[in-house]
Amino acid sequence: MHKLDSANRHTLVNWLISGVRDELQIEPIFLQLCDRLVACGVALSRASLHLRVHHPQWLGTRVVWVKDDRQADITTIGYDVEATDAFLRSPFRVVIKSGVEIRQRLQIHGPHQFPVFEELREEGHTDYLAWPLDHTQGKRHLATFSTSEPGGFTGEEIAFFREILPLFSLVSEIRLKNQLALTLLQTYVGPHAGEQILDGATTRGSGMSINAAIMICDLRSFTKLSDRRPRDEVISILNQYFDAIADPIERHGGEILKFMGDGLLAVFPLEQADACTDLLQAVSEAQEAIKGLQGTALGHEVRYGTGIHLGEVMYGNIGSKKRLDFTVIGPAVNIASRLEALTKELQRPVLISADFVRIAGCADQTECLGAYNLRGFEQPVEVHALRLPPIGL
């Protein structure tokens, strides 16, 4: 029976306590942990980490380490996984629900309770451990360890797992909380604003002046739509509409600062050399995406208007003492808003200011409609319509 290396054991514990502070992600820490366990003499052949990260698009992340494999398998897991037969018939569900560790000798005769045990046995593993990783506020994650040693894990190895996993749980909670904060900020205020907030831009009135191209987009006849459609259908229409508009904006470097009911506000900072071109490309691709909805049951519901302008805006925190909004304000934003409202009157889906047309050099893509008095502005604004295949207003 092999013995664990006491010096390496001590080194591993110290590493978990003070050696990982510069590593921001838990996944590489877990992979290093597995390598260090092997260096200590633990007969580890396979390990996995199952994390609930509550991202808008997926429930969690799975990390699988296999000894002698050059690259680990890191996979995102969808929200529907917990309804699958594979999850319902797995030890993961039991550990997550009960908080009780599981140990299973794999090289036994007869069928195992869980199909994953059969799979691990066929791969040559002999023993299996599943441990809950309990975090604060009732959050629970999972780590599993397998060995291919004929006798399975030794008592000394299991005792070592019991020693280090509480430390790893603390390390993982810090990283997951940090990741959750970043994910929530990116989800609700956008990636750039999220970075600003994490860097300390949390004081009311704090911010900066930037030059940006601005677009404000709004769904038409939303009140009528809400009145005659069931709630779930209305939400589905909104989500499809926002996907069509938002995906191209983000793909071309724009930042969506807020969704306003059935509308959105986005900026393309002019420090990006192709900001205006990128905005127009995003609008064009959004138009094509919305046209693609016309063949669906929801297609005839999707009508919109967009106002586009550029100029200097204040970018930062505005709000009450306890509730702030990280956004942009200024006359340039107001002009974009007035242009969006004007799309209803002029029956053109995208209206652009002459200032934007001049800076972007896109006169060949627009039609000048003349000067219009916009509410709140003394001087008329020259308005252009972007030439796009009509969808309707």
N, C-alpha and C positions, 0 to 999 in steps of 0.2 A: 504494500500500500504506500503510495507516494505521499510525501509531506510537502506542505506549502512553504515557500521561501519567506521567512519572517522579515527579512530586510525589505523585500519588495512589497510585502503586505503593509508595512509601516509607511513606505513611500507612497503607496496607492492611497492610503487614508489621508495623508498629508496633502496629496495632490487634490483630492476631492474638497478638502477644507480650504486650501489657499492657492491651489495651482491652476484653477480654471477661471479666475475672475476676468480674464481678458477675452474669453470665448463667449460670444453672444448667443450662439445657437446650441440647443441641447443635443441635437443629432450627432454632431462630431464628438461631443463629450461622451456620449454613450458608446460610440465606436472605439474611442480611446480607452474607455473603461474595459471593454471586452478584451482588447489587446493587452492591457495591463493585468487583467485577471489571469490570462494565459501566462504572462511573464511571472506571475506569482506562483504558478504551478497548478492552477485550477484547470481541470481537464474539460475545458469548455469547447464544444463543437459547433454550437449554434445559439444565437440569442436574438431576441426581438424586443422592441419597445413600441408600445401602442399609446399614442397621445391624443387626447381630445383638445383640439385647438379652436373649435367654433369659428372657423372662417366662413364668410358668407357663401362660399361655393363648396366647402367640404367640412365634414365633421372632424376629421383628425388626420394624423400622419402615422404611418407604420415604418419602422426601421428594422431591417433584418441583417444581422451580421452572421456570416458563416466562416469558420476557420479556414484559412488558406485561400479564400476568395479575395481577389484583388480589389473588388469594388462592392460596397454594401448596396442593398436594395432599399431605397427610400421612396415610399408611395403615399399619395394622398388618398383618403378614404371618403367616399360620399356619404351624405346624410341617410341614404336608404340602406346602408349596410346592416343596421340593427334589425331590419325586417327580413333579412335573408336567412335561408335555411342554414347556411354555413356559420353565421353568427349565433343563431338560436341553438345550434347543436355544437357549441364550442365551449372550452373551459374559460374563454375570455368573458363570456356573459356571466358565468358563475362567479368569477373573481370580482368583476366590476360590481355586480349586484350585492355580493355578500361581504366583500372585503377580506375574505379568508384565502390564505395561500393554498395552492394545490401542488402536490407532488405525485407523479405517476411513473412507476417502473414500466418501461415500454416493451421489453422483450419477454412478454408473457403470452401464454397460449389463450386462444379465444378472442372474440372481438372486443375492442376497447369501447368505453363509454362514449368517447368523442372521436369522430372521424380523423381529426388532426393527429391523434395519437397513432393511428394506423399509418398515416403518411410519414410521420417521423420515424416510426419503427422501420418502415421500408427503406428509409434513407440511411439506416444504420445507427440511429440514436438509441440509447439504452435507458435514459432517465430524463425526466422533465420536471421543471419547477416553474410555477407561475406565481408572481408576487404582485400584490396591489401596491401602487405608489399613491399614498394618500396625501392630498394637499389640503390647504385650508378651505373653508366654506363648502365642505362636502365634496370637493372635486377629487375624482379618483382616476388613475391611469394604471398601466399594466406593463410589467417586464417579465419576460420568460427566458429560461436558460435550459439548454440541453447538453448532454454529454454522450459520447460514443464509447466511453470506457466500459469494459465488460461488467464491472461491478457497480456501475452508476456513480453518482456523486458520493463522496465520503462525508462522514459527519463533520470533519474539519472544514470541508468546502462549504457545506450548508451553513455552518456557524459563521463562516466568513461572509457569505451572502447576507446573513442577518445583521452583521456588523456594518457593512458598507451601504446597503440599500436605503436605510433612513437618511444617510448623508446624501446619497444620489437623489433621493426624493426632494430634499431641500434645494439642491442645486437645480433640479429640473423645474421646481415651482417658480424660482426666480426667473429663469429663462422664459417659461411659458407665460408668466404674468407680463414680462416685458414684450413678448411677441403679441400677446393679446392686446396690450395697450397700443402698439403700433398698428395692428390689424384694425382695431376699432377706429383709430384716427384716420387711417387711409380710407376706410370704408365710409365714414361719415363726413369727413372734411376734405379728403383728397390727400395724395402722397406728399406734395410739397408743403401744404399747410400743416399736415401731420408732423413733418420733420420740424417745422418752425415751432410748433407747440411743444414737442418733446425737447427742443433745445431751450425752452424757457419763455417763449413768447405767449405768456398767459395773462399779462397785465392789460386791463381795459384801456383802450386807446393806443396800445403799442402797435407798431406796424411800420410800413415803409411806403414810399411812393414808387410806383413802377409804371412803365409804359407797356401797355398790353392791347392786343386785339380782343374784343369782347363780343360774345354772342349770347343772346337770350332767346330761348325757344319755348313755345307754348302750344299745348294741344288745344284744338278747337272744339267747341260744343261739348265740353266736358260735363257741365252741369246737366245738360239734356241726356248725355250718355249715362251718367250716374243714376238719373231718375228712372230710366227705362230698362236698365240692365241689372242683373243680380250682382251683389258685391264681389263675388269671386271672379266673375267675368270682367268687371271693371278693373280689378287689380291685374288680371291677366293682360288686358289691353294696355294698361299703363306700363307694365313690365316689358312687353314686346316693343312698345313705342320707345321707351327709354333705352332698351338694348340697341335699337336701330340708330338712335341719335348718339348715345354715349360711347359705344364701342369705337366708332371712327374718331371721335374727339380724343379719347385716351390713346388710341393707336398712333395718332399724329402729333402727340406731345402737348395737347391741351389739358387743362385741369378743370374738372367740374367742381365748382365751389359749393353749389347747393342745388337740391331739387326743391322746387317751390310748388307743391301740390302737383299740378300737371305740367309744370314748366321746369326749365333748368337754366342756370347761369354758368358760363364757362369762360375761361381766359386763356389766351396764348401769349405769354410774355414776349415782348419784342426784342428782348436780348437774344432770343433764338432767331437766327438769320432768316429762316424761312417761315416765320410764324404766320404771316398772312396767307402765304401759299398753302401752308398746312391746314389752316382754318378752312379755306375754300375747298380743299380736297376732302376734309372731314365732312363738310356740308354736302358735297356731291355724293360721297359714299353713303351718307345717311339717307339722302334722297333715294338712292338705288335700293337701300335696305327697306325703306318704307314702301317703295313700289313693289317689292317682293311680298309684302303683306297683303297686297290687293287680291291675290288669289286665294286668301284664307278667309275663314268665316269672320275674322276681325278686320279684314282689309278695308272695308268701306267705312269703318269707324275712325280711321287714323287720318286726321287732317291737322295741319300745324302751320305756324308762322314763326319766322326767325328774323331778328333784328341784329345787324352787325355794325360795329363802329370800332374806333381805336382812340387811344389817348392816355393821359396820365390818370392813374387811379390810386387811392389809398388802399393798401393791402394789409389787413391786420384785424385786430380784435375790436368789435363794436358790440355794445349790449348793455345790460343792467349790471349791477354789482355782482350778482351771483350766476348770471346766465349770459355767456358770451357767444358771439358768432364770428368765426374767422372768414372774412369775405372781402369784397372790394366795394368801394363807394366812390362817388364823384360824378361830375357832369357827364363824363364819357359813358358811364354805366346808364345814366338816365336817358341819354340819346339812344343807346341801343334798345332800351325798354320802349321808348316812344316809337321807334321804327318797327319793333315787333307788333305793337298795337296797331300801327298803320297798315300792316299786312291785311287786316280784316277789311279795311275800307278799300284798299287798292286791289284786293284779290290777287296778290302775288305772294308766293310762299316765303321768299327770302328778299329782304330789303337791306340795302347797304348804303352807308353814308359816302358822300363824295370824298371825304378825307381818307377813308379806308381804300377807296378805288384808286386814289392818287398814289398813296404809299405802296399799295400792293401791285400797282401797275396792271390792273385787271379790267381796264375799260372794255377790252374786246370780249369779255365774258358777261358784260352787263348792258342794261338798257337804261339810259337816263330818263327819269320820269318827271323831272322838274324840281322846283323848290317848294317845300311844304313848311307851314308853321307847326312846330311841335310844342305841345303843352309844356309851359314852364320856361321856354326859351324865346328871347326877344327876336333873334335873327332867324329867318327861314333857313332850313337845311336842305341842301341838294340831295335828292334821293335817287338811288339806282336800284334796279331789280336784277338779281342774278338770273341769267338765262338757264333755266332748268326745265326739263319736261314736266308739265303740270301734273299735280296729284289732285289738287282741289283744296279749298279752304272751308 
